[in-house]
Structure formats: structure tokens, C-alpha cells
Amino acid sequence: MTLLALPIEAQQNMELTAAEVATRMTPGWNLGNTLEAGDNSNNFKNSGTGTETWWQDTKTTKAVIDYVRAQGFRSIRIPCAWVMGHISNATDNTIDPAWMQRVKEIVDYSLEAGLYVVINQHWDGGWLENHIADTSGKTQRKETLKSIWTQIATTFRDYDERLLFAGLNEPNAENQAATNNLVEYEQVFLNTVRDTGGNNARRVLIVQGPSTNIDHTCNYLTTLPTDPAEDRLMVEVHYYAPWNFWGMEHDESWGNVFYYWGSQNHVSGSSHNATYGEESYMEEQLQKMKTRFADRGIPVYIGEFGANWRKITGAAESQEKHNASIKYHYKVFMEKCFQKGIVPVVWDTNYRGQPSMTIIDRKNLTIYNNYMMDGIHEAMEEAGISTAILSPQSEVPAQKSPAIYDLQGRVMAAVPDGAIYIRGGRKYVGR
């Protein structure tokens, strides 16, 4: 594994646009249930760095991050709590220095491994996410958001463009009025980061669509925060669909759990075959984001994606077909994202049991769910996505899929050296 020669904080190249950074980040992986863990029942008093293992049992070491990188992931999303259990001085929202140092340590592990990195302000006890629609208290919440992001952005100000900031996580906004409030908060986040200067003046920032829901985002997010830096914004949504397949636990009067996804995986006689939300729905949802944002030069970042792998019982059921459904679901999602120039980031919780979305067993440094991992790897192989480390200066390698077009929209059989071509909605140079 080749590492960049310069120290992490000495990397000064900030030339890549958000679209160019996006091509280097796919696919991505979430350090889930780790740095966003905490306890909001104690009025957010400082809980210390031990919260890292409250929701899963493995401290994040360099070996863990290196193992993630070895699976071919090219970026890591690190969900972070800051207010929930990590404020050492509530009067001015001072983040516990030990906690900030721990986040920094894991970011450094990730960059040293060659990964692009996203850190965010996650759910964090819901102090902001659950109150996006509320008008009362908005001024104070803006001040808190500004304080938190001033400290984070200042700490990481000199890091290069491989580090990205995401202002929130899943802001609860279900209509236009709430979305308007959301954009106000995201403007505070953006202004705060830019005002810290240094590399933050041109750092790629990620703003969240309302409830990170694709339909809400396409319908209500009609304007983005104003950014003095050109072409440095991404839009984030999440993809957990259909609910019956990814998260539902028990059959209900209105519908059953889906064990099987994809028509070739349906089980004759079972009442748990998917009846909606399969390939055509996935295609429609992702195409909406491509048309609304990616085709207009605003990269789409799917910060979370996944489905629960279950233990299947019952005479008319099939564990084998469920396993195949999980693999197929992950593969098809990755394929469609690769084709559309969308960055997919899988959710991974390090829970060894069922149901779960765990892919990597961090404690034993093994693959826990081969169905998920095989689906991802097969999609990468078919798309020709290299697992090679990409420095900020390197050209993105050509991919085998989707089709290659010249600037006149004609399919190209081959790409001469130096020729400009279009693939997956992105512009590349042949080499």
C-alpha cells in the first residue's frame, strides 16, 4: 500500500471540485454505532471517550481502518456525536478536548490508509435533528450549531481535500416550511466552516436533503445554501427501501415482512416475497437524484444504505433465497449508483447477530456477511472500479461500465490517450 509522502496536515491541494472528489469516494463505508454513540438522558453531560464502545464492542484501531480499506472501500463516513455526552463546558458548548483528539486520531488513521473521509454532526440526541420544523428556539440552536462547527472546522482547518464535512445527518423535515428552516441551518454550517479560513475556504461540504428522503429532497430542496466557493457542495440522502425488506421485524395487518427481494429470488408459496420496492423502484429513485442534482453538477452522496440480514424460519421459507436477496440488493444498488455517478456508502454496525447490517467483524478483522460484501465486490468488478489508492493528484481510472460517450453524445468503442470522454455523467481524460 502506497501512502502519500507529506504529513496529513501538510497536504494543501484543494483544487478538486465536489464532482471530482466524488469520483474518488465510491464506494464508501460507515463506521456505524461508534463515534455517534452516547447517552442523552443525563442532560448531555460529558460521558468521555468510552462511549465509542457503548453501542458496539470494538475500539477503532488503525488495523480496523486498514482492514476496511483492504476490502476495496475508498471512503469512510464517520458519524459523530458532539453535544450528546461530549461537551466539557455547557456554557459555551466547549467540546471535550479528549473527544476531539479521539475523532482526530481516527480521521488520521483513515487518511493514512488512503481513504477519503466524511465527518458529520450526527443525530446527537436529536437536539437539532428533531427540531428542524420548530420556530421557537431557532436562534439558540443556530448558535449551538455555529459553536460546534467552529471548533470542528478549526481543528481540521489544515487538512487537505480528502476530508469532507457534513453538517447534519437525517434532519427531520417533512414539508416545504421545514425544509426552508433546514436550509437556514445548513447556511449557518456552511458560513461557519468557510469563516474559519485555511483549507476550509474551499473544502467540499455536504448538505442534507429534508429527512434525507429522496422524494422530499427532490420536491422541497429547491435552493441550496449560498456558497462563495464554486462547485464545492454535495447533497446527501439515505436509502433504506423498501421498509418491509430492510427493517420491518414482524408481519402487520397492513403488510408482511419481505424476506425475498428481486423476482429471481422469490419463493413459491411464501407470503414474504417483495410486492413493491424492487429494481424498478430503486432505478426510479436514484434517477430522480441524478436528474435533479448530479446532472446539474451537484454530486449525490448516499450517506447510508443497507438492509437487515435475517434468520429465516418456516416450512415455506428459504434461508438460501434470503441470502441471495441480500447479495442481490447490495449488488444492484451499487451498480445503479456507479452507473449514475452517485456515491454509495454502506451502513455497518459491528453487531454480530441477526438481524443486522454488519459487513465487517471489526473485533476479529474478518468479513461477517459475505452476501453483502460479495454483492459489493461483484458490482465493483463489473464496473471496473479499481481498489487502488487515489491521491488528490491522480486521474480516476476508466471504468468498464456504463458506456463511454464523446462530447457529442456518441458511444465510443475505445478512448485514445488524452481524449475527453463522458461516463456515468462525469467527464474524464483518457490515458
C-alpha positions in Angstrom: 0.0 0.0 0.0 1.5 3.3 -1.1 1.0 6.3 1.2 1.4 9.9 0.3 4.7 11.3 1.5 3.6 14.5 3.1 2.1 14.7 6.6 -1.7 14.7 6.7 -1.9 18.3 7.9 0.6 19.5 5.3 -1.5 18.5 2.3 -2.5 21.8 0.7 -4.0 20.7 -2.6 -7.7 22.0 -2.7 -8.2 22.1 -6.4 -10.7 19.3 -6.9 -14.3 20.2 -7.3 -17.1 18.3 -5.5 -17.7 16.2 -8.6 -14.1 15.3 -8.9 -13.8 14.4 -5.3 -17.0 12.2 -5.6 -15.4 10.0 -8.3 -12.7 9.1 -5.8 -15.0 8.2 -2.9 -17.0 5.4 -4.3 -17.9 3.0 -2.7 -17.9 4.1 0.9 -18.3 2.5 4.3 -19.8 3.8 7.6 -18.1 3.4 11.0 -21.6 3.0 12.4 -22.7 2.8 16.1 -19.3 4.1 17.2 -18.4 7.8 17.5 -22.1 8.8 17.4 -22.9 6.7 20.5 -23.9 8.4 23.7 -26.4 9.0 26.4 -28.8 11.9 26.2 -30.6 11.0 29.5 -28.1 13.0 31.6 -28.7 16.4 30.0 -25.8 15.8 27.7 -23.1 16.0 30.4 -19.7 14.8 29.3 -19.6 11.0 29.1 -15.9 10.8 28.0 -14.3 8.8 25.2 -15.6 5.5 26.5 -18.8 6.0 24.6 -17.0 4.6 21.5 -17.8 1.1 22.7 -21.2 1.7 24.2 -23.1 0.5 21.1 -20.6 -2.0 19.7 -17.6 -3.7 21.3 -14.5 -2.8 19.4 -12.3 0.2 19.8 -11.3 1.6 16.4 -7.7 0.9 15.7 -5.5 1.6 12.7 -5.8 -2.2 11.9 -9.6 -1.9 11.7 -9.3 1.0 9.3 -6.7 -0.7 7.2 -8.9 -3.8 7.0 -11.8 -1.7 5.8 -9.5 -0.2 3.1 -8.3 -3.7 2.1 -11.9 -4.6 1.2 -11.8 -2.0 -1.6 -13.7 0.8 0.1 -12.4 4.2 -1.0 -14.1 6.4 1.6 -15.3 6.3 5.1 -18.1 8.1 6.8 -17.6 8.7 10.5 -20.8 9.6 12.2 -20.0 11.8 15.2 -21.8 13.0 18.3 -20.6 16.3 19.7 -23.3 17.7 22.0 -24.6 14.3 23.3 -22.1 13.4 26.0 -19.1 15.3 24.8 -19.4 18.9 26.0 -17.0 19.8 28.7 -18.4 23.3 29.3 -22.1 23.7 28.7 -21.9 27.5 29.0 -20.2 27.9 25.7 -20.6 24.4 24.2 -16.9 23.6 24.5 -16.3 20.1 23.0 -14.3 17.8 25.3 -10.6 18.1 24.1 -10.1 14.4 24.7 -13.1 13.6 22.5 -11.9 15.9 19.7 -8.5 14.3 19.9 -10.1 10.8 19.6 -12.0 11.8 16.5 -8.9 13.4 15.0 -7.0 10.1 15.7 -9.5 8.0 13.7 -9.6 10.6 10.9 -5.8 10.3 10.7 -5.9 6.5 10.6 -8.3 6.8 7.7 -6.3 9.3 5.7 -3.1 7.3 6.3 -4.9 4.3 4.8 -5.7 6.2 1.7 -9.4 6.8 2.3 -11.4 9.9 1.7 -13.2 10.8 5.0 -16.5 12.4 5.9 -17.2 13.6 9.5 -20.6 14.9 10.4 -22.8 16.2 13.2 -24.9 13.1 13.6 -28.2 12.6 15.4 -26.6 13.7 18.7 -29.6 13.2 20.9 -31.9 15.0 18.5 -31.1 18.4 19.9 -31.3 19.8 16.3 -32.5 17.0 14.0 -35.8 16.6 15.9 -36.5 20.3 15.9 -35.9 21.5 12.3 -39.6 22.4 11.9 -39.8 24.3 15.2 -39.6 28.1 15.0 -39.2 28.6 18.8 -35.6 28.2 19.9 -34.2 28.5 16.4 -31.8 31.3 17.2 -30.3 29.4 20.1 -30.0 26.2 18.0 -28.2 28.2 15.3 -25.7 29.5 17.9 -25.1 26.0 19.2 -24.6 24.7 15.6 -22.2 27.6 14.9 -20.2 26.9 18.1 -19.9 23.2 17.4 -18.8 23.6 13.8 -16.4 26.4 14.6 -14.5 24.1 16.9 -14.5 21.1 14.5 -13.6 23.2 11.4 -10.8 25.0 13.3 -9.3 21.7 14.5 -9.3 20.3 10.9 -8.6 23.5 9.0 -5.3 22.5 7.6 -6.4 19.0 6.4 -6.5 18.6 2.6 -9.5 17.9 0.3 -9.7 14.3 1.3 -11.5 15.4 4.4 -15.2 16.5 3.9 -17.7 17.9 6.4 -21.4 17.0 6.5 -23.4 19.5 8.5 -26.1 17.2 9.8 -27.4 13.6 9.5 -31.1 13.0 9.0 -32.8 16.4 9.7 -36.5 15.8 10.3 -38.2 18.0 7.6 -41.4 16.7 6.1 -42.7 19.7 4.2 -41.6 22.9 2.4 -41.7 25.1 5.5 -39.5 22.7 7.5 -37.1 22.5 4.5 -36.8 26.2 4.4 -35.7 26.1 8.1 -33.3 23.3 7.2 -31.6 25.4 4.6 -31.2 28.2 7.1 -29.3 25.8 9.4 -27.2 24.5 6.6 -26.3 28.1 5.7 -25.1 28.5 9.3 -23.0 25.4 8.9 -21.6 26.5 5.6 -20.8 30.1 6.7 -19.2 28.8 9.9 -16.8 26.4 8.1 -15.9 28.9 5.4 -15.2 31.7 8.0 -12.5 29.5 9.7 -10.4 30.0 6.6 -7.4 28.0 5.5 -8.3 24.9 3.5 -11.9 25.2 4.8 -12.4 28.1 2.4 -12.6 25.6 -0.5 -13.3 22.3 1.3 -16.1 20.1 -0.1 -19.1 20.3 2.2 -22.2 18.0 2.2 -25.7 19.3 2.9 -28.6 17.0 3.7 -31.9 16.8 2.0 -35.1 17.0 4.1 -35.2 13.8 6.2 -32.5 12.6 3.7 -35.6 11.3 1.9 -35.2 11.2 -1.9 -38.8 12.3 -2.7 -38.7 15.1 -0.1 -35.3 16.2 -1.4 -36.4 16.4 -5.0 -39.7 18.1 -4.1 -38.7 20.6 -1.4 -34.9 21.3 -1.7 -35.4 23.9 -4.4 -32.4 26.0 -3.3 -29.1 25.2 -1.7 -27.1 27.3 0.8 -25.2 30.1 -0.8 -21.5 29.2 -1.1 -18.7 31.6 -2.0 -16.6 28.6 -3.1 -17.6 27.4 -6.6 -18.6 23.7 -7.1 -17.8 22.6 -3.6 -21.2 21.2 -2.4 -22.7 17.7 -2.4 -26.3 16.7 -1.5 -26.9 13.8 0.9 -29.8 11.4 1.0 -30.1 8.0 2.5 -31.6 4.8 1.0 -33.4 2.3 3.2 -36.1 0.8 1.0 -38.5 -0.8 1.0 -39.1 -0.8 4.7 -40.7 -4.3 4.6 -37.3 -5.6 3.4 -34.7 -3.6 5.2 -36.1 -3.0 8.6 -39.6 -4.4 9.3 -39.5 -7.1 12.0 -43.0 -8.6 12.2 -45.9 -9.1 9.8 -48.6 -6.5 10.3 -52.3 -6.2 9.3 -51.3 -3.8 6.5 -48.4 -5.9 5.2 -45.8 -8.6 5.7 -42.1 -8.6 6.1 -40.2 -9.1 2.8 -37.6 -11.8 3.1 -37.0 -12.0 -0.6 -36.0 -9.2 -3.0 -35.7 -9.5 -6.8 -38.1 -11.6 -8.8 -35.5 -14.4 -9.3 -35.2 -14.8 -5.5 -39.0 -15.1 -4.8 -40.1 -18.3 -3.1 -43.2 -20.0 -4.4 -45.9 -20.3 -1.7 -44.2 -17.8 0.6 -46.1 -14.7 1.8 -42.9 -12.8 2.3 -41.9 -12.1 -1.3 -41.4 -8.4 -2.1 -44.5 -6.9 -3.7 -43.0 -3.4 -4.3 -39.7 -1.5 -4.0 -37.6 -3.8 -6.1 -35.3 -3.0 -9.1 -37.6 -0.6 -11.0 -38.3 1.4 -7.8 -34.6 1.6 -7.0 -33.9 2.8 -10.5 -36.6 5.5 -10.4 -35.4 6.8 -7.0 -31.8 7.1 -8.0 -32.6 8.5 -11.3 -34.5 11.3 -9.6 -31.4 12.3 -7.7 -29.3 12.1 -10.8 -31.6 14.3 -12.8 -32.3 16.8 -10.1 -28.8 17.2 -8.8 -25.9 15.2 -10.4 -26.8 16.2 -13.9 -26.6 19.8 -12.8 -23.1 19.4 -11.4 -24.1 18.7 -7.7 -22.9 15.3 -6.7 -25.2 13.0 -4.8 -23.9 11.3 -1.7 -25.9 8.4 -0.3 -24.5 8.5 3.2 -26.3 5.4 4.4 -27.6 2.3 2.6 -28.4 -1.2 3.8 -30.9 -4.0 4.6 -31.1 -6.3 7.6 -29.8 -9.9 7.1 -32.3 -12.2 8.9 -32.5 -15.7 10.2 -35.3 -17.3 8.2 -37.6 -20.0 9.6 -40.7 -21.7 8.5 -41.6 -24.6 6.3 -42.4 -22.5 3.2 -39.4 -20.2 3.6 -35.8 -20.3 2.4 -32.7 -19.0 4.1 -30.8 -19.6 0.8 -33.1 -17.3 -1.1 -33.0 -14.6 1.6 -29.2 -14.7 1.5 -29.3 -14.4 -2.3 -31.7 -11.5 -1.9 -29.3 -9.6 0.4 -26.4 -10.1 -2.0 -28.5 -9.1 -5.0 -29.9 -6.0 -3.2 -26.4 -4.7 -2.4 -25.1 -5.5 -5.8 -27.9 -3.9 -7.8 -27.8 -0.8 -5.6 -24.1 -0.4 -6.1 -24.4 -1.0 -9.8 -27.0 1.7 -10.2 -25.1 4.2 -8.2 -21.9 3.5 -10.1 -23.8 4.0 -13.4 -25.2 7.3 -12.3 -22.1 8.8 -10.7 -23.7 8.6 -7.2 -21.6 7.8 -4.2 -23.0 4.9 -2.2 -21.9 4.4 1.5 -23.0 1.2 3.2 -24.1 1.2 6.9 -22.2 -1.2 9.2 -22.8 -1.6 12.9 -20.4 -4.3 14.1 -23.2 -6.3 15.7 -22.6 -10.0 15.3 -26.0 -11.4 15.2 -29.3 -11.4 13.3 -31.0 -9.2 12.2 -28.1 -6.9 11.3 -26.5 -4.8 8.6 -23.0 -5.8 9.8 -20.5 -6.5 7.0 -17.1 -6.4 8.8 -16.4 -8.1 12.1 -14.1 -5.4 13.5 -13.1 -7.4 16.5 -11.7 -10.4 14.5 -10.9 -8.5 11.3 -13.0 -10.8 9.1 -15.9 -10.5 6.8 -19.0 -11.2 8.8 -21.6 -11.0 6.0 -20.2 -12.4 2.8 -23.5 -11.9 1.0 -23.3 -8.1 1.4 -19.6 -8.0 0.7 -19.8 -10.3 -2.4 -22.6 -8.2 -3.8 -20.4 -5.0 -3.4 -17.3 -6.7 -4.8 -19.2 -8.1 -7.8 -20.6 -4.7 -8.7 -17.2 -3.1 -8.4 -15.6 -5.7 -10.6 -18.3 -5.4 -13.3 -17.9 -1.6 -13.2 -14.1 -1.9 -13.4 -13.8 0.2 -10.2 -10.2 -0.1 -9.0 -9.3 -0.6 -5.4 -6.1 1.4 -5.9 -5.5 4.3 -3.6 -6.2 7.6 -5.4 -4.2 10.7 -4.3 -5.7 14.1 -4.9 -3.4 14.5 -7.9 -4.2 11.2 -9.6 -6.6 10.7 -12.5 -9.6 8.4 -11.9 -9.1 5.2 -13.8 -11.5 4.4 -16.6 -14.4 2.0 -15.7 -15.9 -0.7 -17.9 -19.5 0.3 -17.2 -21.5 2.3 -18.0 -21.0 3.2 -21.7 -18.4 5.7 -22.8 -19.5 8.7 -24.8 -17.7 11.5 -26.7 -18.7 15.2 -26.2 -21.3 14.8 -29.0 -23.0 12.0 -27.2 -21.8 9.2 -29.4 -20.8 5.9 -28.0 -17.0 5.3 -28.1 -15.6 1.9 -28.6 -12.2 3.0 -27.2 -10.7 6.0 -25.6 -7.5 7.4 -27.2 -4.9 8.9 -24.8 -5.7 12.5 -24.0 -9.3 12.3 -25.3 -12.1 13.7 -23.2 -15.0 11.3 -22.7 -18.2 11.1 -20.6 -19.0 8.1 -18.4 -21.8 7.9 -15.7 -22.4 11.6 -16.1 -18.8 12.5 -15.4 -16.0 13.9 -17.6 -12.7 12.1 -17.8 -9.5 12.2 -19.8 -8.2 9.0 -21.5 -4.8 7.8 -20.6 
